[in-house]
Amino acid sequence: MPTVSVKRDLLFQALGRTFTDEEFDELCFEFGLELDEITSEKDIISREQGDQKASEASDVVLYKIDVPANRYDLLCLEGLVRGLQVFKDKMEAPRYSRVNPLNGDPQRLIITGETASVRPHAVAAVLRNITFTPERYDSFIELQEKLHQNICRRRTLVAIGTHDLDTISGPFTYTAKAPDDIRFKPLNQNQEYSATQLMGFYKTDSHLRHYLHIIEDEPLYPVIYDSNGIVLSMPPIINGDHSKISVNTKNVFIECTATDLTKAKIVLDMIVTMFSEHCDQPFTVEEAEVVYPDGRMVTYPELAYRTETLSADYINSKVGINETAESIAQLLTRMCLKSEVTSDGAEIQVEIPPTRSDVIHACDIMEDAAMAYGFNNITRTTPRTYTVANQFPLNKLTELLRLDLATAGFTEALTFALCSQEDIADKLQKNLKDTKAVHISNPKTAEFQVARTTLLPGLLKTLAANRKMPLPLKLFEISDVVLRDESTDVGARNSRRLCAVYYNKTPGFEVIHGLLDRVMQLLEVKPGRNHGYFIQAAEDSTYFPGRCAEIFSHGKSIGRLGVLHPDVINSFELTMPCSALDVDIEPFL
């Protein structure tokens, strides 16, 4: 859940009254939020950097409020106050409208065909005659950052650019060029850089370096120019310094470039609806035109209202209450969902504003009705169905095996479910294409590139980290691996595996073999080729030639055991022989 930090006194001033901490905590709960922490900037810096660094920090009290991940309208002070005021019947939900410019034609953003390979979509709007204060300006910047981290998926789906319209002139052009052909002075810098130089310059920037990977390998970088050739931004990395906004900015041009047009529309709607209240004409947004490469022209922001119809019986039955349609309509109106009872009195028409992109189905409306009614006010009832809980069979088997393997003298390890491509391929002398690995599309580090296809690398890295411990080292793990499987709806499946390793001055193959026999004894599988288990010689590049066996149970291969190849041992920075057992336990359910 995203956490929003707001200054307590500023929040109370906007709400028109003060609360005790307990009263505000209760109000948050009633509204479906959670007051996570009461702190100050000084306390935060003191905890993270020490008292000396915090000596000059502010003592202003901050409320840290946890907000549901899909409630983008509550990610800033303006939206939070508006939602609480409507919830407490202190104001009516505002109606947002798109207006034409008072003078001249709308601002226009022209998209060229070159953007198709990088970020093909863009939307735009203008906040005209807006009045910023330092607090409002900070909230405006903070909302953009919260959206970037949330719905924008760290700028991969959408990147927001805000510009002082009085410093630039339209029409604007959104295109893509070779990195060396783009030159401009980036935000808060004193000199011009080419796009290639910027990518190197920001590799050490604690904030922007996390976004460089989005475009750095592309042959063309996206860029937005005004009619005079001034660079507004190079999305999704950085804006130009020429058009930067400040507290004194009166007219803001907002552009959002995206790989997902739906998300871009939502993001634009959120920004303009939250801050249009500070315009001379509150809750109005000046439209802008976007011209696509095929000649289509679309006007943004959409600020679309839509209507859903549902019955009072549906909400009453799902929530467990017995309210009239009129009462439910009032409850929904308090949640910024303006509602009316139809003429026949049987159904409720709910108007969903552009700020509530989280409302998709009737169940979302039902949830808001329950929230407004008060979860603590719902009568506690006994369920009509009688069920007895049972442990999931696979987990039950896992727990039993864990206990017995520990009794056999092996120490349990819990390793990461993600690992590097090298761990499951090169280090095990396997071909990556043959591993059926599920790849992470945007790995944060080289250590977490794929979901593990075997438990063995994790145990070997654990051995390497504990080489100074007394020998022998005997470890095991029973966990899931992830394998590509086109027959499943998500294209992958989990498989529960048992893996054990024995590390000593001698390979200890007999120890691992004995562990296999003990596991089979526990599973009540007797030795035998027809209806039991047996092993036979096999060749596997991970294991030493002639020291590897394939394990069969009831005629099906379930795993391998053997002495690891010296090259595998060396690749994990180990210096002594090691034997391993790797078995699939799901066939024994």
C-alpha positions as CSV (number, residue, x, y, z in Angstrom):
1,M,0.0,0.0,0.0
2,P,1.3,3.5,-0.8
3,T,2.0,5.7,2.1
4,V,1.2,9.4,2.0
5,S,3.0,11.9,4.3
6,V,1.0,15.0,5.2
7,K,1.7,17.8,7.7
8,R,-0.8,17.4,10.5
9,D,-1.5,21.2,11.0
10,L,-1.9,21.7,7.2
11,L,-4.3,18.8,7.0
12,F,-6.4,20.0,9.9
13,Q,-6.5,23.5,8.5
14,A,-7.8,22.1,5.2
15,L,-10.4,20.0,7.0
16,G,-11.6,23.0,9.0
17,R,-11.1,21.5,12.4
18,T,-8.6,19.8,14.7
19,F,-8.6,16.1,15.8
20,T,-6.8,14.2,18.5
21,D,-4.5,11.5,17.2
22,E,-7.1,8.9,18.3
23,E,-10.0,10.7,16.6
24,F,-8.1,11.0,13.3
25,D,-7.0,7.4,13.5
26,E,-10.7,6.4,13.9
27,L,-11.7,8.7,11.0
28,C,-9.1,7.0,8.8
29,F,-10.4,3.6,9.7
30,E,-14.0,4.6,8.9
31,F,-12.9,5.8,5.5
32,G,-10.9,2.7,4.7
33,L,-7.4,4.1,5.4
34,E,-4.9,3.5,8.1
35,L,-2.9,6.0,10.1
36,D,0.4,4.2,10.0
37,E,2.7,6.5,11.9
38,I,2.8,9.8,13.6
39,T,6.3,11.3,13.2
40,S,8.3,14.3,12.1
41,E,11.0,15.0,9.6
42,K,13.4,15.3,12.5
43,D,12.5,11.9,13.8
44,I,12.8,10.3,10.4
45,I,16.3,11.7,9.7
46,S,17.4,10.9,13.2
47,R,16.4,7.2,12.7
48,E,18.0,6.9,9.3
49,Q,21.1,9.2,9.6
50,G,21.6,9.9,13.3
51,D,20.9,12.8,15.7
52,Q,23.6,15.1,14.3
53,K,22.1,15.1,10.8
54,A,18.7,15.7,12.3
55,S,19.6,18.7,14.4
56,E,18.4,21.3,11.8
57,A,15.4,19.3,10.5
58,S,11.8,20.4,11.0
59,D,9.8,19.4,14.1
60,V,6.5,19.7,12.2
61,V,4.2,16.7,13.0
62,L,3.7,14.4,10.0
63,Y,0.9,11.9,9.6
64,K,1.9,8.8,7.5
65,I,-1.3,7.4,6.0
66,D,-1.6,4.0,4.2
67,V,-3.8,4.4,1.1
68,P,-5.2,1.4,-0.9
69,A,-3.0,0.8,-3.9
70,N,-5.8,1.6,-6.5
71,R,-7.1,4.8,-4.8
72,Y,-4.9,7.2,-6.9
73,D,-7.2,10.0,-5.9
74,L,-6.0,9.9,-2.3
75,L,-2.2,10.1,-3.0
76,C,-2.0,13.9,-2.2
77,L,-3.3,16.3,0.4
78,E,-5.9,17.8,-2.0
79,G,-7.5,14.4,-2.8
80,L,-7.3,13.2,0.8
81,V,-9.1,16.3,2.2
82,R,-11.7,16.3,-0.6
83,G,-12.5,12.6,0.0
84,L,-12.8,13.1,3.8
85,Q,-14.9,16.2,3.5
86,V,-17.4,14.5,1.2
87,F,-17.4,11.4,3.5
88,K,-18.3,13.6,6.5
89,D,-21.0,15.5,4.5
90,K,-19.0,18.8,4.8
91,M,-19.1,19.3,1.0
92,E,-20.5,17.8,-2.2
93,A,-18.3,15.9,-4.6
94,P,-17.2,18.5,-7.2
95,R,-18.0,18.1,-10.9
96,Y,-15.0,18.3,-13.1
97,S,-15.3,19.8,-16.6
98,R,-13.1,20.3,-19.6
99,V,-13.2,23.8,-21.1
100,N,-11.9,25.5,-24.3
101,P,-9.2,28.2,-24.0
102,L,-10.6,31.7,-23.5
103,N,-8.2,33.0,-26.2
104,G,-7.2,31.1,-29.3
105,D,-7.0,27.4,-30.1
106,P,-6.2,24.6,-27.7
107,Q,-2.6,23.6,-27.3
108,R,-1.7,20.8,-29.6
109,L,0.7,17.9,-29.2
110,I,1.8,16.2,-32.5
111,I,3.0,12.6,-32.3
112,T,5.3,11.4,-35.1
113,G,5.6,7.8,-36.4
114,E,9.2,7.4,-34.9
115,T,7.8,7.0,-31.4
116,A,6.0,3.7,-32.3
117,S,9.0,1.6,-31.3
118,V,9.6,3.2,-27.9
119,R,6.6,5.0,-26.3
120,P,3.8,5.3,-28.9
121,H,1.1,7.1,-26.8
122,A,0.8,10.6,-25.4
123,V,-1.9,12.7,-23.7
124,A,-1.9,16.3,-22.6
125,A,-3.9,19.0,-20.8
126,V,-3.4,22.6,-19.4
127,L,-4.1,23.9,-15.9
128,R,-4.8,27.6,-16.5
129,N,-4.4,30.3,-14.0
130,I,-3.4,28.0,-11.2
131,T,-2.1,29.5,-7.9
132,F,0.7,27.6,-6.1
133,T,1.9,28.1,-2.6
134,P,5.0,26.3,-1.3
135,E,2.8,23.6,0.2
136,R,0.7,23.2,-2.9
137,Y,3.8,23.0,-5.1
138,D,5.4,20.3,-2.9
139,S,2.1,18.4,-3.0
140,F,2.0,18.7,-6.8
141,I,5.5,17.3,-7.2
142,E,4.8,14.6,-4.6
143,L,1.7,13.4,-6.4
144,Q,3.7,12.9,-9.6
145,E,6.3,10.8,-7.8
146,K,3.6,8.7,-6.1
147,L,1.9,8.1,-9.4
148,H,5.2,7.2,-11.0
149,Q,5.9,4.6,-8.4
150,N,2.4,3.2,-8.4
151,I,0.2,3.1,-11.5
152,C,3.1,4.2,-13.8
153,R,5.1,1.2,-12.7
154,R,8.3,3.2,-12.1
155,R,7.8,5.1,-15.4
156,T,7.8,2.0,-17.5
157,L,4.1,2.4,-18.4
158,V,3.7,6.2,-18.1
159,A,6.0,9.1,-17.6
160,I,4.7,12.5,-16.5
161,G,6.1,15.9,-17.6
162,T,4.9,19.3,-16.3
163,H,6.0,22.5,-17.9
164,D,5.6,26.3,-17.4
165,L,3.4,27.1,-20.4
166,D,4.5,30.8,-20.4
167,T,8.1,29.8,-21.2
168,I,7.3,27.7,-24.3
169,S,5.1,27.9,-27.3
170,G,3.0,25.3,-29.1
171,P,2.3,23.3,-31.1
172,F,4.5,20.7,-29.5
173,T,6.1,17.7,-31.3
174,Y,6.6,14.3,-29.7
175,T,9.1,12.4,-31.7
176,A,12.1,10.0,-31.3
177,K,15.6,10.6,-32.4
178,A,19.1,9.1,-32.2
179,P,20.6,9.9,-28.8
180,D,23.5,11.9,-30.3
181,D,21.0,14.1,-32.1
182,I,19.2,15.2,-28.9
183,R,20.9,18.1,-27.0
184,F,19.4,20.2,-24.2
185,K,20.0,21.5,-20.7
186,P,18.3,19.0,-18.3
187,L,16.4,20.0,-15.2
188,N,18.5,21.9,-12.5
189,Q,21.7,21.6,-14.6
190,N,23.9,24.5,-15.9
191,Q,25.0,23.1,-19.3
192,E,23.7,21.3,-22.3
193,Y,24.3,17.5,-22.7
194,S,23.5,15.1,-25.5
195,A,21.2,12.3,-24.7
196,T,24.1,9.8,-24.8
197,Q,26.0,12.0,-22.3
198,L,23.0,12.2,-20.0
199,M,22.6,8.4,-19.8
200,G,26.2,8.3,-18.5
201,F,25.8,11.3,-16.3
202,Y,22.7,9.9,-14.5
203,K,24.2,6.4,-13.9
204,T,25.4,7.7,-10.5
205,D,22.2,9.6,-9.7
206,S,20.4,7.9,-6.8
207,H,17.0,8.8,-8.2
208,L,17.2,8.8,-12.0
209,R,19.5,5.9,-12.5
210,H,16.6,3.5,-11.8
211,Y,14.8,4.6,-15.0
212,L,17.7,4.6,-17.5
213,H,17.2,1.0,-18.5
214,I,13.8,1.8,-19.9
215,I,15.3,3.4,-23.0
216,E,19.1,3.1,-22.9
217,D,19.3,0.2,-25.3
218,E,16.8,1.7,-27.8
219,P,18.2,3.1,-31.1
220,L,15.9,6.1,-30.8
221,Y,15.1,8.1,-27.6
222,P,11.7,9.9,-27.2
223,V,11.8,13.7,-27.0
224,I,9.3,16.5,-26.9
225,Y,10.0,19.9,-28.6
226,D,8.1,23.1,-28.7
227,S,7.6,25.1,-31.9
228,N,10.9,26.9,-31.4
229,G,12.9,23.6,-31.1
230,I,13.2,23.9,-27.3
231,V,13.3,20.5,-25.6
232,L,10.5,20.1,-23.0
233,S,11.5,16.6,-21.9
234,M,13.2,13.4,-22.7
235,P,10.7,10.9,-21.3
236,P,10.8,8.9,-19.1
237,I,14.2,10.3,-17.8
238,I,14.2,14.0,-17.3
239,N,12.5,17.3,-18.2
240,G,14.3,20.3,-19.7
241,D,15.4,23.1,-17.5
242,H,14.0,25.8,-19.8
243,S,10.3,24.9,-19.0
244,K,10.6,23.9,-15.3
245,I,7.8,25.0,-13.1
246,S,8.1,26.9,-9.9
247,V,5.8,28.4,-7.1
248,N,5.3,31.4,-9.4
249,T,4.1,29.3,-12.4
250,K,0.5,30.3,-13.4
251,N,-0.1,28.0,-16.4
252,V,1.0,24.4,-16.4
253,F,1.2,22.3,-19.6
254,I,1.0,18.6,-18.6
255,E,2.1,15.8,-20.9
256,C,2.1,12.0,-20.3
257,T,3.9,9.7,-22.6
258,A,3.2,6.0,-22.3
259,T,3.3,2.5,-23.5
260,D,-0.2,1.9,-22.1
261,L,-2.8,4.5,-23.3
262,T,-5.4,3.6,-20.7
263,K,-3.0,4.1,-17.8
264,A,-1.9,7.5,-19.4
265,K,-5.5,8.7,-19.4
266,I,-6.0,7.7,-15.8
267,V,-2.8,9.5,-14.7
268,L,-3.6,12.7,-16.6
269,D,-7.2,12.7,-15.1
270,M,-5.7,12.3,-11.6
271,I,-3.3,15.1,-11.8
272,V,-5.7,17.7,-13.3
273,T,-8.7,16.7,-11.1
274,M,-6.6,16.9,-7.9
275,F,-5.1,20.4,-8.7
276,S,-7.7,22.1,-10.7
277,E,-9.2,23.3,-7.4
278,H,-6.4,25.8,-7.2
279,C,-7.3,27.3,-10.6
280,D,-9.2,30.6,-10.9
281,Q,-12.1,28.5,-12.2
282,P,-12.0,25.6,-9.7
283,F,-12.4,22.1,-11.1
284,T,-12.1,23.1,-14.7
285,V,-9.3,21.9,-17.0
286,E,-8.3,23.4,-20.3
287,E,-8.3,20.9,-23.1
288,A,-5.4,20.0,-25.4
289,E,-5.4,18.3,-28.7
290,V,-3.2,15.3,-29.6
291,V,-2.6,14.5,-33.2
292,Y,-1.6,10.9,-34.0
293,P,0.7,9.8,-36.9
294,D,-2.4,8.5,-38.8
295,G,-4.0,11.9,-38.7
296,R,-6.5,11.2,-35.9
297,M,-7.0,14.1,-33.5
298,V,-8.1,13.3,-29.9
299,T,-9.0,15.9,-27.2
300,Y,-7.8,15.3,-23.6
301,P,-8.3,15.1,-20.7
302,E,-11.3,12.8,-21.1
303,L,-12.7,13.4,-17.6
304,A,-15.3,10.8,-18.4
305,Y,-18.3,10.1,-16.1
306,R,-20.1,6.8,-16.5
307,T,-23.2,5.3,-14.9
308,E,-23.7,1.9,-13.3
309,T,-27.0,0.5,-12.2
310,L,-27.4,-2.1,-9.4
311,S,-30.0,-3.2,-7.0
312,A,-30.3,-2.5,-3.3
313,D,-30.8,-6.3,-2.8
314,Y,-27.4,-7.0,-4.3
315,I,-25.6,-4.7,-1.9
316,N,-27.7,-5.8,1.2
317,S,-27.1,-9.5,0.5
318,K,-23.3,-9.2,-0.2
319,V,-22.6,-6.8,2.8
320,G,-25.0,-8.4,5.2
321,I,-27.2,-5.4,6.0
322,N,-30.8,-4.5,5.4
323,E,-31.0,-0.9,4.1
324,T,-33.4,0.8,1.8
325,A,-32.3,1.9,-1.7
326,E,-32.4,5.6,-0.6
327,S,-30.2,4.9,2.4
328,I,-27.6,3.0,0.2
329,A,-27.7,5.8,-2.3
330,Q,-26.8,8.3,0.5
331,L,-24.0,6.0,1.6
332,L,-22.5,5.8,-1.9
333,T,-22.7,9.6,-2.3
334,R,-20.5,9.9,0.7
335,M,-17.9,7.9,-1.1
336,C,-17.8,10.4,-4.0
337,L,-20.1,8.1,-6.0
338,K,-23.2,10.3,-6.6
339,S,-26.2,8.0,-6.5
340,E,-29.9,8.2,-7.1
341,V,-32.8,5.8,-6.8
342,T,-34.5,5.0,-10.1
343,S,-38.2,6.0,-10.6
344,D,-39.5,2.5,-9.8
345,G,-37.5,2.5,-6.5
346,A,-36.0,-0.9,-7.3
347,E,-32.5,0.0,-8.4
348,I,-29.7,2.6,-7.8
349,Q,-28.0,4.6,-10.5
350,V,-24.4,5.3,-9.5
351,E,-22.3,7.9,-11.3
352,I,-18.6,7.1,-11.3
353,P,-16.4,10.2,-11.6
354,P,-13.0,10.3,-13.4
355,T,-11.3,10.3,-10.0
356,R,-12.5,6.8,-9.3
357,S,-10.7,4.6,-11.8
358,D,-10.7,1.9,-9.1
359,V,-14.4,1.3,-9.6
360,I,-14.6,-1.4,-12.3
361,H,-17.4,-3.8,-11.3
362,A,-20.5,-3.8,-9.2
363,C,-18.5,-5.5,-6.4
364,D,-16.4,-2.3,-6.1
365,I,-19.5,-0.2,-5.5
366,M,-20.7,-2.7,-3.0
367,E,-17.4,-2.5,-1.1
368,D,-17.7,1.3,-0.9
369,A,-21.3,1.0,0.4
370,A,-19.9,-1.4,3.1
371,M,-17.2,1.1,4.0
372,A,-19.6,4.0,4.3
373,Y,-22.0,1.9,6.4
374,G,-19.1,1.1,8.7
375,F,-17.6,-2.4,9.0
376,N,-18.0,-2.3,12.8
377,N,-21.7,-1.6,12.3
378,I,-22.3,-4.8,10.3
379,T,-24.1,-7.4,12.5
380,R,-22.0,-10.4,13.2
381,T,-23.7,-13.5,11.9
382,T,-22.9,-17.3,11.8
383,P,-22.0,-18.5,8.3
384,R,-24.7,-20.6,6.7
385,T,-22.2,-23.2,5.4
386,Y,-20.4,-25.6,7.7
387,T,-16.8,-26.4,6.7
388,V,-13.8,-28.0,8.4
389,A,-10.4,-26.5,7.5
390,N,-7.7,-28.9,6.4
391,Q,-4.1,-28.4,5.7
392,F,-3.2,-28.4,2.0
393,P,-2.0,-32.0,1.3
394,L,1.2,-30.8,-0.4
395,N,2.1,-28.5,2.5
396,K,1.3,-31.3,5.0
397,L,3.7,-33.7,3.2
398,T,6.3,-30.9,3.1
399,E,6.1,-30.3,6.9
400,L,6.4,-34.0,7.7
401,L,9.4,-34.4,5.4
402,R,11.1,-31.3,6.9
403,L,10.8,-32.7,10.4
404,D,12.3,-36.0,9.4
405,L,15.1,-34.6,7.4
406,A,16.1,-32.4,10.3
407,T,16.0,-35.5,12.5
408,A,18.4,-37.2,10.0
409,G,21.0,-34.6,10.8
410,F,20.5,-32.2,7.9
411,T,20.0,-28.5,8.5
412,E,17.2,-26.7,6.7
413,A,18.0,-23.7,4.5
414,L,15.5,-21.2,3.0
415,T,16.9,-19.5,-0.1
416,F,15.7,-16.9,-2.5
417,A,13.1,-17.9,-5.1
418,L,14.8,-15.6,-7.6
419,C,18.4,-16.0,-8.9
420,S,20.7,-15.0,-11.7
421,Q,20.7,-16.6,-15.1
422,E,24.2,-17.7,-14.5
423,D,23.2,-19.6,-11.3
424,I,20.8,-22.0,-13.1
425,A,22.7,-22.2,-16.4
426,D,26.5,-21.5,-16.7
427,K,27.4,-22.5,-13.1
428,L,25.5,-25.8,-13.4
429,Q,26.9,-26.3,-16.9
430,K,23.5,-26.1,-18.5
431,N,22.1,-24.3,-21.5
432,L,19.8,-21.5,-20.4
433,K,17.3,-22.3,-23.2
434,D,16.9,-25.8,-21.8
435,T,16.1,-24.7,-18.3
436,K,12.4,-23.7,-18.9
437,A,13.2,-20.6,-16.8
438,V,10.7,-17.8,-16.2
439,H,12.5,-14.5,-16.8
440,I,11.9,-11.3,-14.9
441,S,11.2,-8.6,-17.5
442,N,12.8,-5.8,-15.5
443,P,15.2,-7.3,-12.9
444,K,16.4,-4.8,-10.3
445,T,19.8,-6.6,-9.9
446,A,21.7,-9.2,-11.8
447,E,21.2,-11.5,-8.8
448,F,17.4,-11.7,-9.5
449,Q,17.0,-12.2,-13.2
450,V,14.9,-15.5,-13.3
451,A,12.8,-17.6,-11.1
452,R,14.8,-20.6,-9.9
453,T,14.3,-23.9,-11.8
454,T,16.2,-25.9,-9.2
455,L,17.0,-25.5,-5.5
456,L,20.6,-26.6,-5.9
457,P,22.2,-23.1,-6.6
458,G,20.7,-21.7,-3.5
459,L,22.1,-24.5,-1.3
460,L,25.5,-24.3,-2.9
461,K,25.6,-20.5,-2.3
462,T,24.6,-21.2,1.3
463,L,27.5,-23.7,1.6
464,A,29.9,-21.0,0.2
465,A,28.8,-18.5,2.8
466,N,29.4,-21.0,5.6
467,R,32.7,-22.6,4.4
468,K,34.3,-21.8,7.8
469,M,31.8,-23.9,9.7
470,P,32.9,-27.3,11.0
471,L,32.6,-30.2,8.4
472,P,30.6,-32.0,7.3
473,L,28.0,-29.5,6.1
474,K,24.6,-31.1,5.5
475,L,21.8,-28.9,4.1
476,F,18.4,-29.4,2.7
477,E,15.5,-27.4,1.4
478,I,11.9,-28.2,0.4
479,S,10.4,-25.4,-1.6
480,D,8.9,-24.5,-5.0
481,V,10.7,-24.0,-8.2
482,V,9.0,-22.3,-11.2
483,L,8.9,-23.8,-14.7
484,R,7.6,-22.5,-17.9
485,D,4.5,-24.5,-19.0
486,E,2.4,-23.3,-21.9
487,S,-0.5,-25.6,-20.9
488,T,-1.3,-23.4,-17.9
489,D,-3.3,-20.2,-18.1
490,V,-0.3,-18.1,-16.8
491,G,2.4,-19.9,-18.9
492,A,4.2,-21.3,-15.8
493,R,3.7,-23.6,-12.9
494,N,5.2,-24.2,-9.5
495,S,6.8,-27.6,-8.6
496,R,7.6,-28.6,-5.0
497,R,11.1,-30.1,-4.8
498,L,13.3,-31.6,-2.2
499,C,17.0,-30.8,-2.5
500,A,19.9,-31.9,-0.1
501,V,23.7,-31.5,-0.3
502,Y,26.5,-33.1,1.6
503,Y,29.8,-31.2,1.7
504,N,33.0,-32.8,3.2
505,K,36.5,-33.8,2.5
506,T,35.1,-36.9,0.7
507,P,32.1,-36.8,-1.6
508,G,29.8,-38.8,0.7
509,F,27.7,-40.3,-2.1
510,E,26.6,-43.0,0.4
511,V,25.2,-40.4,2.7
512,I,23.0,-38.8,0.0
513,H,22.0,-42.3,-1.2
514,G,21.1,-43.2,2.4
515,L,19.0,-40.0,2.7
516,L,17.1,-41.0,-0.5
517,D,16.4,-44.4,1.0
518,R,15.1,-42.8,4.3
519,V,12.8,-40.4,2.4
520,M,11.4,-43.3,0.4
521,Q,10.9,-45.3,3.6
522,L,9.0,-42.4,5.1
523,L,6.8,-42.2,1.9
524,E,6.2,-45.9,2.1
525,V,7.7,-46.6,-1.3
526,K,9.6,-49.9,-1.4
527,P,12.6,-50.6,-3.6
528,G,11.6,-52.2,-6.9
529,R,11.4,-51.6,-10.6
530,N,7.6,-52.2,-11.1
531,H,5.8,-50.7,-8.1
532,G,8.6,-49.1,-6.1
533,Y,11.7,-46.9,-6.7
534,F,15.1,-47.6,-8.2
535,I,18.1,-45.7,-9.5
536,Q,20.0,-46.2,-12.7
537,A,23.2,-44.6,-14.1
538,A,22.7,-41.3,-16.0
539,E,24.7,-38.6,-17.6
540,D,24.2,-35.0,-16.4
541,S,26.6,-32.2,-17.0
542,T,26.1,-30.9,-13.5
543,Y,27.4,-34.2,-12.0
544,F,30.7,-36.0,-12.2
545,P,30.8,-38.5,-15.1
546,G,30.0,-41.9,-13.9
547,R,28.8,-40.6,-10.5
548,C,25.3,-39.6,-11.3
549,A,22.1,-41.6,-11.1
550,E,18.5,-40.9,-12.2
551,I,15.7,-41.7,-9.6
552,F,12.6,-43.5,-10.8
553,S,9.4,-44.1,-8.9
554,H,6.6,-46.3,-10.3
555,G,8.2,-46.1,-13.7
556,K,8.6,-42.3,-13.8
557,S,11.7,-40.1,-13.4
558,I,11.4,-38.0,-10.3
559,G,15.0,-36.6,-9.9
560,R,18.7,-37.2,-9.7
561,L,21.5,-37.7,-7.2
562,G,25.2,-37.9,-7.5
563,V,28.6,-36.2,-6.9
564,L,28.8,-32.7,-8.3
565,H,31.2,-31.9,-11.1
566,P,34.4,-30.2,-10.0
567,D,33.7,-27.3,-12.3
568,V,30.3,-26.8,-10.7
569,I,31.9,-26.8,-7.3
570,N,34.5,-24.3,-8.3
571,S,32.0,-22.0,-9.9
572,F,30.2,-21.6,-6.5
573,E,33.6,-20.9,-4.9
574,L,33.7,-24.2,-3.0
575,T,36.9,-26.2,-2.5
576,M,35.8,-29.7,-1.4
577,P,33.7,-32.5,-2.9
578,C,29.9,-32.3,-2.7
579,S,27.1,-34.7,-3.3
580,A,23.5,-33.7,-4.0
581,L,20.0,-35.1,-4.1
582,D,17.2,-33.3,-6.1
583,V,13.7,-34.9,-6.1
584,D,10.2,-33.9,-7.1
585,I,7.9,-34.8,-4.2
586,E,4.5,-33.9,-5.9
587,P,4.1,-37.5,-7.4
588,F,3.9,-38.9,-3.8
589,L,0.7,-37.0,-2.9
